[in-house]
Amino acid sequence: MTKVTTAVRIQIPLEEHYSRASDEDLRRRISTAREELGKKLLILGHHYQRDEVIEFADERGDSYKLARYAAENAHAEHIIFCGVHFMAESADVLTHEEQHVYLPDLNAGCSMADMASERQVLDAWKLFTSIVGENEIVPITYMNSSAAIKSFVGEHGGAVCTSSNAHEIIEWGLKKGKHILFIPDQHLGRNTAYAMGYSERDCYLYDPRMSILQNKDAIARTTFWLWKGHCSVHQRFSPTHVEDFRAQYADGIVVVHPETKNEVVELADVVGSTETIIDFVRDAPAGSVIGVATEVHLVQRLAKEHSDKTVISLDPLYCPCSTMFRVDLPHLAWCIENLAAGNPVNEIRVDTTTRQWARISLERMIEITEKQTID
C-alpha cells in the first residue's frame, strides 16, 4: 500500500498501458473495477474536474460538501477523491478510521493552499502575538488550506470557513477577539470584510515572505490581517472582462466567485460560492445570458446542462485550474484498478495530532453555522 502523509506529495509515473490507452478502454476498465468493489467504493468529484472524470462521480460538489458526504456514508471503506490534495485531507479528517481516502494524482494540489505553509503561519503567529495579546487574535482559515493549517487554527481557538459561510465565521470570531487572521485567500477575506461594512483602512495585507519587515503599527490598528494568497484562476478575472461582457450583452448577468478581486466583485450582479453560482444558473429564466467568473470546466458544464441559457466564461482565454486538471482517466483507472487488486495507491492519511485539531476547527465551523441557523 502506498500511503501519503500531509507532507509528501510525489506522483509516480504511470505504466504505459494507462498512459497510452484510449478513453474508451479506460472507461471500460474503470467501470469493471468499480463493479468489483461495489458499495465499498465511493468516488467523489469536485465541480472543477474534467467531464470525463465527473461522469464516474457518485457525488459532485465543493470540497466541504464532498468531505461531509464521505463522512455521512460510513459504509464506504474506500473513497477516491477526484480533486486536490487539501480536499482529500479534509475527507480523511472527517471520516472514521476504517475509511480510506485516495487521490488519483498526487500532483493535484492547490496553489492557494500552498501559499500558506505551517512554518510561515507559525512565524506569523509569533509576530502577531508580539504586537497584541494572543487572546485578542482569532485565526480563521479558508477550506482551501492544508490539514496542518486547519490544525493550527483549531489548536489556537479558531475555525475553518467556506466561501458560503465566511461572514458568519468572521462575525463569530469578532465576538471572541479584536483581530482576525484570515488565511490564505486575501480576496475572500477582503470581500467579506467589505460586505460586513469594514473598509480598506480596517485591513492589513500580510506578506509571509516579508515577515520581519511588516508595519507593526498598521498591524496593531487594523481588524483584519489578510494573508497574501490567492486563487490562480479567480485572480485572473478583471474589470475589463466585466466591461467587455456588458458591452456585448447589454442585458447579461455577471456572476462571480468571492475569490475574485474586489474591483470585479463591485461590478458583479451576483457574488457567491460555487454552489451559489450553480443554483443561480439553474434558476435563471430561459434565454438569460450569464457571464461567470470561475473555473472554466464548471462554466462549460453549466452551459451544457442549461442549453436554454447562454452561459459563458468572463475570461475569453478559458483558464482552467491546472492542478485540478491533473486528475484524468488514466490516473483514475490506475487508482481504482490497484484498489480492486488489493494494492491501494495514493492513500491520504493525516497524522493523529494534526487530524485531531483539524477536525476540531471543522467541527467549530459546523457548530457556529448550525447555531446561527437555529438562532
C-alpha positions as CSV (number, residue, x, y, z in Angstrom):
1,M,0.0,0.0,0.0
2,T,1.2,3.5,-0.9
3,K,0.4,5.9,2.0
4,V,0.9,9.6,1.7
5,T,1.3,11.9,4.7
6,T,0.4,15.5,4.7
7,A,4.0,16.5,3.8
8,V,4.8,14.0,1.0
9,R,3.4,14.6,-2.5
10,I,5.4,12.8,-5.2
11,Q,3.3,11.1,-8.0
12,I,5.0,8.1,-9.6
13,P,4.8,7.8,-13.4
14,L,2.0,5.6,-14.8
15,E,2.7,2.5,-16.7
16,E,2.3,2.8,-20.5
17,H,-0.8,0.7,-20.6
18,Y,-2.5,3.5,-18.7
19,S,-0.9,6.5,-20.4
20,R,-1.4,5.1,-23.9
21,A,-4.9,3.6,-23.5
22,S,-7.8,5.1,-25.3
23,D,-10.5,6.9,-23.4
24,E,-13.0,4.1,-24.4
25,D,-10.7,1.4,-22.9
26,L,-10.1,3.4,-19.8
27,R,-13.8,3.9,-19.2
28,R,-14.4,0.2,-19.6
29,R,-11.6,-0.7,-17.1
30,I,-12.8,1.9,-14.6
31,S,-16.3,0.5,-14.8
32,T,-15.1,-3.1,-14.4
33,A,-13.0,-2.3,-11.3
34,R,-15.8,-0.2,-9.9
35,E,-18.2,-3.1,-10.2
36,E,-15.8,-5.4,-8.4
37,L,-15.6,-3.0,-5.5
38,G,-19.3,-2.4,-5.2
39,K,-20.7,-0.5,-2.3
40,K,-17.2,-0.4,-0.6
41,L,-16.2,2.3,-3.0
42,L,-17.3,5.9,-3.2
43,I,-16.0,8.2,-6.0
44,L,-16.2,12.0,-5.3
45,G,-15.8,14.6,-8.0
46,H,-15.2,18.3,-7.4
47,H,-17.1,20.7,-9.6
48,Y,-13.9,21.8,-11.4
49,Q,-13.0,18.3,-12.6
50,R,-13.0,17.3,-16.3
51,D,-16.3,16.0,-17.6
52,E,-14.8,12.5,-18.3
53,V,-13.9,12.2,-14.6
54,I,-17.1,13.7,-13.3
55,E,-19.1,11.1,-15.2
56,F,-17.8,8.5,-12.7
57,A,-18.6,10.5,-9.5
58,D,-21.2,9.2,-7.1
59,E,-21.4,12.7,-5.8
60,R,-20.1,16.0,-7.1
61,G,-19.8,19.2,-5.1
62,D,-17.4,21.6,-3.5
63,S,-14.7,20.4,-1.2
64,Y,-16.6,20.8,2.1
65,K,-19.8,19.2,0.8
66,L,-17.8,16.2,-0.5
67,A,-15.9,15.7,2.7
68,R,-19.1,15.7,4.7
69,Y,-20.7,13.4,2.2
70,A,-17.9,10.9,2.6
71,A,-18.2,11.0,6.4
72,E,-22.0,10.5,6.2
73,N,-21.5,7.4,4.0
74,A,-19.7,5.3,6.6
75,H,-20.4,2.1,4.7
76,A,-17.8,3.2,2.1
77,E,-14.5,1.7,3.0
78,H,-12.7,3.3,0.1
79,I,-13.1,6.9,-1.1
80,I,-11.5,8.1,-4.3
81,F,-11.4,11.9,-4.2
82,C,-11.2,13.4,-7.6
83,G,-10.0,16.9,-6.6
84,V,-6.8,18.2,-5.0
85,H,-4.7,17.3,-2.0
86,F,-6.2,19.5,0.7
87,M,-9.7,18.1,-0.2
88,A,-8.6,14.6,0.3
89,E,-7.0,15.6,3.6
90,S,-10.3,17.1,4.7
91,A,-12.2,14.0,3.8
92,D,-9.7,11.9,5.8
93,V,-10.1,14.2,8.8
94,L,-13.9,14.0,8.8
95,T,-14.2,10.2,8.0
96,H,-13.8,7.4,10.6
97,E,-10.6,5.4,11.0
98,E,-11.8,2.5,8.9
99,Q,-12.4,4.6,5.9
100,H,-9.6,5.2,3.5
101,V,-9.2,8.2,1.1
102,Y,-7.2,8.2,-2.1
103,L,-6.1,10.9,-4.5
104,P,-5.6,9.7,-8.1
105,D,-2.8,12.1,-8.9
106,L,-0.6,13.4,-6.1
107,N,0.4,16.4,-8.3
108,A,-3.1,17.7,-8.0
109,G,-2.5,20.3,-5.4
110,C,-3.9,23.8,-4.9
111,S,-1.7,26.8,-5.5
112,M,-3.7,28.9,-2.9
113,A,-3.4,26.3,-0.2
114,D,0.3,26.0,-0.9
115,M,0.7,29.8,-0.3
116,A,0.4,29.2,3.4
117,S,2.8,26.7,4.9
118,E,2.8,25.6,8.6
119,R,6.2,27.2,9.1
120,Q,5.0,30.5,7.7
121,V,1.9,30.5,9.9
122,L,3.9,29.8,13.0
123,D,6.3,32.7,12.1
124,A,3.3,35.0,11.5
125,W,1.7,34.0,14.9
126,K,4.9,34.8,16.7
127,L,5.0,38.2,15.1
128,F,1.3,39.0,15.8
129,T,1.4,37.8,19.4
130,S,4.4,40.0,20.0
131,I,2.3,43.0,18.9
132,V,-1.0,42.2,20.6
133,G,-2.0,39.6,23.1
134,E,-2.8,36.1,21.9
135,N,-6.3,36.2,23.3
136,E,-7.0,39.2,21.0
137,I,-6.4,37.2,17.8
138,V,-8.8,34.7,16.2
139,P,-7.3,32.7,13.3
140,I,-9.7,31.7,10.6
141,T,-8.7,29.6,7.6
142,Y,-10.5,29.0,4.4
143,M,-11.4,25.5,3.5
144,N,-8.7,25.7,0.8
145,S,-5.9,25.1,3.1
146,S,-3.8,22.2,4.3
147,A,-4.7,19.9,7.2
148,A,-1.7,21.4,9.1
149,I,-3.1,24.9,8.8
150,K,-6.6,23.7,9.8
151,S,-4.9,22.0,12.8
152,F,-3.1,25.2,13.8
153,V,-6.3,27.2,13.7
154,G,-8.2,24.5,15.7
155,E,-5.5,24.5,18.4
156,H,-5.5,28.3,18.7
157,G,-9.2,28.7,19.1
158,G,-10.2,29.5,15.5
159,A,-12.3,27.8,12.9
160,V,-12.5,26.9,9.2
161,C,-14.8,28.8,6.8
162,T,-16.1,28.3,3.3
163,S,-17.0,30.9,0.8
164,S,-20.6,30.5,1.8
165,N,-20.2,31.0,5.5
166,A,-17.2,33.3,5.8
167,H,-19.4,36.2,7.0
168,E,-20.8,34.0,9.8
169,I,-17.5,32.7,10.9
170,I,-15.8,36.1,10.9
171,E,-18.7,37.5,12.9
172,W,-18.2,34.8,15.4
173,G,-14.5,35.5,15.5
174,L,-15.0,39.2,16.2
175,K,-17.1,38.3,19.3
176,K,-14.1,36.4,20.6
177,G,-11.2,38.8,19.7
178,K,-10.3,42.2,18.3
179,H,-8.3,40.9,15.3
180,I,-8.9,38.3,12.6
181,L,-6.0,36.5,11.0
182,F,-7.5,35.3,7.7
183,I,-5.7,32.5,5.8
184,P,-4.9,32.0,2.9
185,D,-7.1,33.9,0.5
186,Q,-6.8,37.7,0.7
187,H,-9.7,38.3,-1.7
188,L,-12.3,36.2,0.1
189,G,-11.2,37.9,3.4
190,R,-11.3,41.4,1.9
191,N,-14.6,40.9,0.1
192,T,-16.3,39.5,3.2
193,A,-14.9,42.3,5.4
194,Y,-16.2,45.0,3.0
195,A,-19.6,43.3,2.8
196,M,-19.7,43.5,6.6
197,G,-19.2,47.3,6.4
198,Y,-15.5,47.4,7.0
199,S,-13.2,49.3,4.7
200,E,-9.6,49.3,3.3
201,R,-8.3,51.0,6.4
202,D,-9.5,48.1,8.5
203,C,-7.4,45.6,6.6
204,Y,-3.7,44.8,6.6
205,L,-2.2,42.7,3.9
206,Y,0.3,40.3,5.5
207,D,3.1,39.0,3.2
208,P,4.5,35.8,4.6
209,R,7.7,36.3,2.5
210,M,8.4,39.6,4.3
211,S,7.5,38.6,7.9
212,I,10.3,40.7,9.5
213,L,9.5,43.8,7.5
214,Q,5.9,44.2,8.5
215,N,4.5,47.5,9.7
216,K,3.8,46.7,13.3
217,D,1.8,49.9,13.9
218,A,-0.5,49.2,11.0
219,I,-1.0,45.6,12.3
220,A,-2.0,46.8,15.7
221,R,-4.6,49.3,14.5
222,T,-6.3,47.1,11.9
223,T,-9.0,44.5,12.4
224,F,-8.3,42.1,9.5
225,W,-4.9,40.6,8.8
226,L,-5.3,39.2,5.3
227,W,-2.8,36.6,4.2
228,K,-1.2,37.4,0.8
229,G,-2.6,34.4,-1.0
230,H,-5.0,34.0,-3.9
231,C,-6.6,31.5,-6.3
232,S,-4.6,31.4,-9.6
233,V,-7.8,31.1,-11.6
234,H,-10.0,33.6,-9.9
235,Q,-7.2,36.1,-9.7
236,R,-7.2,36.4,-13.5
237,F,-10.6,38.0,-13.8
238,S,-10.5,41.8,-14.2
239,P,-12.9,44.7,-14.5
240,T,-12.1,44.7,-18.2
241,H,-13.6,41.2,-18.5
242,V,-16.9,42.5,-17.0
243,E,-16.9,45.6,-19.2
244,D,-16.3,43.6,-22.3
245,F,-19.1,41.2,-21.4
246,R,-21.6,44.1,-20.7
247,A,-20.6,45.8,-24.0
248,Q,-21.6,42.6,-25.9
249,Y,-24.6,41.6,-23.8
250,A,-26.4,44.7,-22.5
251,D,-28.9,42.6,-20.5
252,G,-26.4,40.0,-19.4
253,I,-25.9,39.0,-15.8
254,V,-22.5,38.9,-14.2
255,V,-22.0,36.2,-11.6
256,V,-18.6,35.9,-9.8
257,H,-16.9,33.9,-7.1
258,P,-15.8,35.8,-3.9
259,E,-12.2,34.6,-4.6
260,T,-12.1,37.3,-7.3
261,K,-10.6,40.7,-6.8
262,N,-12.8,43.3,-5.0
263,E,-12.9,45.6,-8.1
264,V,-14.5,42.7,-10.0
265,V,-16.9,41.9,-7.2
266,E,-18.0,45.5,-7.1
267,L,-19.1,45.3,-10.7
268,A,-20.9,42.0,-10.4
269,D,-24.7,41.4,-10.2
270,V,-24.3,38.2,-8.1
271,V,-21.4,37.2,-5.9
272,G,-21.4,33.7,-4.4
273,S,-19.8,30.3,-3.8
274,T,-19.6,27.6,-6.4
275,E,-22.9,26.1,-5.2
276,T,-24.5,29.6,-5.3
277,I,-23.3,30.0,-8.9
278,I,-24.7,26.6,-9.9
279,D,-28.1,27.4,-8.2
280,F,-28.3,30.8,-9.8
281,V,-27.7,29.5,-13.3
282,R,-30.2,26.6,-12.8
283,D,-32.9,29.0,-11.5
284,A,-32.3,31.8,-14.1
285,P,-35.1,32.3,-16.7
286,A,-34.7,30.6,-20.1
287,G,-33.0,33.0,-22.5
288,S,-30.8,34.5,-19.8
289,V,-27.2,35.4,-20.8
290,I,-24.9,34.8,-17.9
291,G,-21.2,35.7,-17.7
292,V,-19.4,33.6,-15.0
293,A,-16.1,34.3,-13.2
294,T,-15.0,30.9,-12.0
295,E,-13.1,27.8,-13.3
296,V,-13.9,27.0,-16.9
297,H,-14.7,23.3,-16.6
298,L,-17.7,24.2,-14.4
299,V,-18.8,27.1,-16.7
300,Q,-18.7,24.8,-19.7
301,R,-20.6,22.1,-17.8
302,L,-23.3,24.6,-16.8
303,A,-23.6,25.7,-20.4
304,K,-24.2,22.1,-21.5
305,E,-26.7,21.3,-18.7
306,H,-28.7,24.5,-19.2
307,S,-28.8,24.8,-23.0
308,D,-31.8,27.1,-22.8
309,K,-29.5,29.8,-21.5
310,T,-26.3,31.3,-22.7
311,V,-23.6,30.7,-20.1
312,I,-20.1,31.8,-20.9
313,S,-16.8,32.4,-19.0
314,L,-15.9,36.1,-18.5
315,D,-12.3,35.2,-19.3
316,P,-12.1,34.6,-23.1
317,L,-8.8,32.7,-22.6
318,Y,-10.6,29.9,-20.7
319,C,-8.2,29.5,-17.9
320,P,-8.6,26.0,-16.2
321,C,-7.3,25.1,-12.8
322,S,-4.1,23.5,-13.9
323,T,-3.8,21.3,-10.8
324,M,-7.5,20.2,-10.8
325,F,-6.9,19.3,-14.4
326,R,-4.3,16.7,-13.5
327,V,-6.9,14.1,-12.4
328,D,-7.7,12.3,-15.7
329,L,-8.9,9.0,-16.9
330,P,-5.5,7.3,-16.8
331,H,-4.9,8.2,-13.2
332,L,-8.4,7.3,-12.1
333,A,-8.1,3.9,-13.8
334,W,-4.7,3.3,-12.2
335,C,-6.0,4.2,-8.8
336,I,-9.2,2.2,-9.0
337,E,-7.7,-0.9,-10.6
338,N,-4.9,-1.1,-8.0
339,L,-7.6,-0.7,-5.3
340,A,-9.6,-3.6,-6.8
341,A,-6.4,-5.7,-6.9
342,G,-5.8,-5.2,-3.2
343,N,-2.9,-2.8,-3.7
344,P,-4.2,0.6,-2.8
345,V,-2.1,3.6,-4.0
346,N,-2.0,7.3,-3.0
347,E,-3.8,6.9,0.3
348,I,-4.0,10.3,2.0
349,R,-3.6,9.8,5.7
350,V,-3.4,12.8,8.1
351,D,-1.3,12.1,11.3
352,T,-3.3,11.7,14.5
353,T,-2.4,15.0,16.2
354,T,-3.0,17.1,13.1
355,R,-6.2,15.2,12.4
356,Q,-7.5,15.8,15.9
357,W,-7.1,19.6,15.8
358,A,-8.1,20.0,12.2
359,R,-11.3,18.1,13.0
360,I,-11.9,20.5,15.9
361,S,-11.6,23.5,13.6
362,L,-14.0,22.0,11.1
363,E,-16.5,21.0,13.8
364,R,-16.4,24.5,15.2
365,M,-17.4,25.8,11.8
366,I,-20.3,23.3,11.7
367,E,-21.4,24.3,15.3
368,I,-21.2,28.0,14.5
369,T,-23.2,27.8,11.3
370,E,-25.8,25.4,12.7
371,K,-26.3,27.7,15.8
372,Q,-26.7,30.7,13.5
373,T,-29.4,28.8,11.6
374,I,-31.2,28.0,14.8
375,D,-30.9,31.5,16.2
